[in-house]
Each structure stands twice: as C-alpha cells, then as structure tokens.
Amino acid sequence: MLDTNALVNTQIFLKSSPKEKLLQENFELKETKLTPIIDNQVLIEIIYISIDAANRAWMQGRTYRSQILPGDVMGGYALGKVIESRSEKFKIGDYVEGDLGWQNYAIRDEKELIRASIRSSENLHMSVLGITGKTAYFGLDLAKLKKGETVLISAAAGAVGNVAGQIAKIYGCKVIGITSSDEKANWLINELGFDAVVNYKNNNFVKDLRKLCPEKVDVYFDNVGGPIFESVLFAMNNFGRIICCGAVSQYDQAAPESGPRGVPGLIVTKRLTLRGFIVMDFEDRKKEAEKQLMDWIEKKQIKPAEDIVIGLQNTPNALIGLLNGDNKGKRMVRINK
Ligand SMILES: NC(=O)c1ccc[n+]([C@@H]2O[C@H](COP(=O)([O-])OP(=O)(O)OC[C@H]3O[C@@H](n4cnc5c(N)ncnc54)[C@H](OP(=O)(O)O)[C@@H]3O)[C@@H](O)[C@H]2O)c1
C-alpha cells in the first residue's frame, strides 16, 4: 500500500488576481501535505498539464467554469495516472484526465474524472488527439467546409489554430493564417502547408489581408476576437460563416473590451452566420474525432506541433508566455523529465 505521508505535493496557487497582464508574482508555489483519500476518490500523479489561453479567462470571471480566485490552486486540464484508489470505477495504473490543477498530485472524486484512452503517446493525447485537435475538428465540422473555399484562421500558429488550418487543407480549401511574426508565418507555410499568412502586428494588416484574398473569406475560424475580429468582418464574403472558438485578445487584461464595429450591421448586410461552441458539447462524438485525427496523422496529412515545457515550477511562465505568443503549436508542461 502506498504511504501517502511520504509524498509531498507541490501546488501552484493564484496569489492575487491580475490587474492587467498576468505576471509571475500573481502565483505562489507551496509544498503541502496530502490528505488521505475517502470512498469514491482516487489519488492521481499528474503527468502533463495543458496550458490553455482559457486559463487566463478563468481569472476574469465566470466562464463555462467557476472563476479562479486568490487562494485557489490554479486550475488546469491535465493528464495523470491513478496511484491510489477507493473507487470502483478507476484502478491503480489507469490514465485519467480532467481539471486536475497545477500540482504534482491531485485527489479527485471519480465523478470529476474522465478515463483517458491513450491511442498513441501521452503528448499526442494532449495535443492533436486531445482537446486541441477536437476543438479544431468540431469547430470546422460546424463550418461545413466546401472544397475551394477560402478559410481564414486567427492564432494560426497556436494549438487549435494550426490543427484547424491543416484540417481545412485536407478539405481542399485555400487556408490563410493570422499570426504575430514572420518566423511563425514561414513555419505555417513551409512546415504545415498553409497557403498564406498575414502578420497582424504589421501596420498594413488589413491591406495585406485584402491582397491575400481578393475573393474574400468564406469561413473565419476566430480564436482571438477583438480588433482582428472587427477587421475580418469587413473581409467576409456574403453568406460567410464565422466560427467563434475563443477570444484570446481579450483575456490578458482586467475585463473584455466593448464589442467591435460592424456588429450587427455587417452581419445583416453580408448575411453572415456566427456560431459559437465549446468542445465539451461534443463529448458523445469524441471517439469519432480521435479516430479521424489519428488517421490523418498516420497518413501524414496532419503534422502534430507540440511545445513542451519541463517542470511544474515553470507552469506560470508557460502561461504568461503563451498569452504573449511565445508558443508554436500545443503548449503543455511535463511534470517530470
Ligand atoms: N471553444 C472551445 O471549446 C475552445 C477549446 C480550446 C481553446 N479554445 C480557444 O482557442 C483559442 C486558442 O487557444 P489555445 O489554448 O489553443 O492557445 P494558443 O493558440 O496555443 O495560444 C494563444 C495564441 O494566441 C495568440 N494571441 C495572444 N494574444 C493575442 C492578441 N492580442 N491578438 C491576437 N492573437 C493573440 C498568440 O499567437 P500569435 O503569436 O499569433 O499572436 C498565442 O500563441 C483561445 O481563444 C481559446 O479560448 C476554445
């Protein structure tokens, strides 16, 4: 039997709510004692913590999850292995996932966990076969892509964006990405097969976008909201579809800004459809997505892009960096080497 008294848990707490941009000083790392598990609970050793733009939005207020407040262990989706169990559902050695938090060990009730079936590797399970890939897959499923259409994707070099672009290519679309640097733009074009990329940090972003798609945009996969969303509204085709996946440009500040110009005017005149979604809405179709994504990976139609940071203590900087655009592909923290 495992001696939990011998285990020390390292946990990262939110020490203070960020006033504007998230800083290292908003977090605090503490060593704590593990409490014994009770009936229906399991003790989990965490392997990977997913670094998600949404982690920052959870500090702003209530989203699809309760707000993270000072004094809380920082929330975060993670993959781990059961190392002690008082549950009928999970036994020692089972892989589980869920909001396990930024820590080495988590104690959770069985109801809070999902069994993770690792089809390939643990890291692929966290990237293309995980929430990231499924978000891209189901978001584009809602867009009902047609061959030859022009698809524009923001935060294209990020976790969800790069997979969305690669899937849109498989459907035979012209794919244009939006990102913050020429280095990322070259990577998207040369490594991942995007047709073109526009750098939103350039002053002539709107002109560049117009030049790259004079035919205008049929589908916009929006990961960022804010000023980019506003600019893209003007570049949409009549009857275009906008998939609202997230609004990362609005997360790393005290509160989201007021809405963009062109809403609802341009939505009316261009007869646009805006469709928001949360990947968890598609829980009943997750096996279908995993199978399809795996098939595309095996056929080399999707190249997994992972950005792995080592060590729990580096988790705050991993998130701060992601919000500043440091990452290419899916960022995750591996707890141990
Ligand atoms: N609906 C769902 O179920 C669901 C699920 C997962 C994720 N999401 C959403 O998907 C989006 C991407 O999330 P992710 O976790 O995959 O993160 P990510 O794309 O890997 O990283 C975030 C990226 O956003 C870009 N960014 C940061 N600030 C920006 C700004 N002000 N304007 C434009 N771009 C900015 C940065 O790339 P650049 O270098 O290009 O600026 C950064 O790399 C988020 O909006 C998230 O909320 C939604």
The ligand as an SDF file (V2000), in Angstrom:
LIG
                    3D

 48 52  0  0  0  0  0  0  0  0999 V2000
  -14.4170   26.7180  -27.8770 N   0  0  0  0  0  0  0  0  0  0  0  0
  -13.6780   25.7850  -27.2810 C   0  0  0  0  0  0  0  0  0  0  0  0
  -14.1670   24.7300  -26.8650 O   0  0  0  0  0  0  0  0  0  0  0  0
  -12.2030   26.0160  -27.1370 C   0  0  0  0  0  0  0  0  0  0  0  0
  -11.3370   24.9900  -26.7100 C   0  0  0  0  0  0  0  0  0  0  0  0
   -9.9570   25.2500  -26.6420 C   0  0  0  0  0  0  0  0  0  0  0  0
   -9.4880   26.5280  -26.9660 C   0  0  0  0  0  0  0  0  0  0  0  0
  -10.3640   27.4900  -27.3340 N   0  0  0  0  0  0  0  0  0  0  0  0
   -9.9230   28.8420  -27.7130 C   0  0  0  0  0  0  0  0  0  0  0  0
   -8.9870   28.7110  -28.7660 O   0  0  0  0  0  0  0  0  0  0  0  0
   -8.1260   29.8400  -28.7530 C   0  0  0  0  0  0  0  0  0  0  0  0
   -6.6790   29.3520  -28.8220 C   0  0  0  0  0  0  0  0  0  0  0  0
   -6.3850   28.7580  -27.5630 O   0  0  0  0  0  0  0  0  0  0  0  0
   -5.1540   27.8030  -27.3230 P   0  0  0  0  0  0  0  0  0  0  0  0
   -5.2880   27.3410  -25.9270 O   0  0  0  0  0  0  0  0  0  0  0  0
   -5.0640   26.8470  -28.4450 O   0  0  0  0  0  0  0  0  0  0  0  0
   -3.9130   28.8030  -27.3230 O   0  0  0  0  0  0  0  0  0  0  0  0
   -2.8140   29.0050  -28.4260 P   0  0  0  0  0  0  0  0  0  0  0  0
   -3.4740   29.3640  -29.7140 O   0  0  0  0  0  0  0  0  0  0  0  0
   -1.8490   27.8980  -28.4120 O   0  0  0  0  0  0  0  0  0  0  0  0
   -2.0480   30.2760  -27.8430 O   0  0  0  0  0  0  0  0  0  0  0  0
   -2.6230   31.5190  -27.8570 C   0  0  0  0  0  0  0  0  0  0  0  0
   -2.1060   32.3280  -29.0680 C   0  0  0  0  0  0  0  0  0  0  0  0
   -2.9250   33.4750  -29.1870 O   0  0  0  0  0  0  0  0  0  0  0  0
   -2.1970   34.4820  -29.8480 C   0  0  0  0  0  0  0  0  0  0  0  0
   -2.5120   35.7790  -29.2260 N   0  0  0  0  0  0  0  0  0  0  0  0
   -2.2470   36.1740  -27.9630 C   0  0  0  0  0  0  0  0  0  0  0  0
   -2.6860   37.4340  -27.7790 N   0  0  0  0  0  0  0  0  0  0  0  0
   -3.2340   37.8360  -28.9470 C   0  0  0  0  0  0  0  0  0  0  0  0
   -3.8530   39.0450  -29.3780 C   0  0  0  0  0  0  0  0  0  0  0  0
   -3.9950   40.0800  -28.5770 N   0  0  0  0  0  0  0  0  0  0  0  0
   -4.3210   39.0890  -30.6450 N   0  0  0  0  0  0  0  0  0  0  0  0
   -4.1610   38.0370  -31.4810 C   0  0  0  0  0  0  0  0  0  0  0  0
   -3.5890   36.8740  -31.1320 N   0  0  0  0  0  0  0  0  0  0  0  0
   -3.1360   36.7820  -29.8730 C   0  0  0  0  0  0  0  0  0  0  0  0
   -0.7070   34.1290  -29.7230 C   0  0  0  0  0  0  0  0  0  0  0  0
   -0.2090   33.8180  -31.0160 O   0  0  0  0  0  0  0  0  0  0  0  0
    0.3660   34.9480  -32.0140 P   0  0  0  0  0  0  0  0  0  0  0  0
    1.8420   34.8400  -31.9110 O   0  0  0  0  0  0  0  0  0  0  0  0
   -0.1780   34.5500  -33.3270 O   0  0  0  0  0  0  0  0  0  0  0  0
   -0.1400   36.2770  -31.5230 O   0  0  0  0  0  0  0  0  0  0  0  0
   -0.7070   32.8640  -28.8640 C   0  0  0  0  0  0  0  0  0  0  0  0
    0.2740   31.9490  -29.2610 O   0  0  0  0  0  0  0  0  0  0  0  0
   -8.4510   30.6280  -27.4830 C   0  0  0  0  0  0  0  0  0  0  0  0
   -9.2980   31.7000  -27.7890 O   0  0  0  0  0  0  0  0  0  0  0  0
   -9.1960   29.6160  -26.6330 C   0  0  0  0  0  0  0  0  0  0  0  0
  -10.0600   30.1960  -25.7020 O   0  0  0  0  0  0  0  0  0  0  0  0
  -11.7030   27.2580  -27.4310 C   0  0  0  0  0  0  0  0  0  0  0  0
  1  2  1  0
  2  3  2  0
  2  4  1  0
  4  5  1  0
  4 48  2  0
  5  6  2  0
  6  7  1  0
  7  8  2  0
  8  9  1  0
  8 48  1  0
  9 10  1  0
  9 46  1  0
 10 11  1  0
 11 12  1  0
 11 44  1  0
 12 13  1  0
 13 14  1  0
 14 15  2  0
 14 16  1  0
 14 17  1  0
 17 18  1  0
 18 19  2  0
 18 20  1  0
 18 21  1  0
 21 22  1  0
 22 23  1  0
 23 24  1  0
 23 42  1  0
 24 25  1  0
 25 26  1  0
 25 36  1  0
 26 27  1  0
 26 35  1  0
 27 28  2  0
 28 29  1  0
 29 30  1  0
 29 35  2  0
 30 31  1  0
 30 32  2  0
 32 33  1  0
 33 34  2  0
 34 35  1  0
 36 37  1  0
 36 42  1  0
 37 38  1  0
 38 39  2  0
 38 40  1  0
 38 41  1  0
 42 43  1  0
 44 45  1  0
 44 46  1  0
 46 47  1  0
M  CHG  2   8   1  16  -1
M  END
$$$$
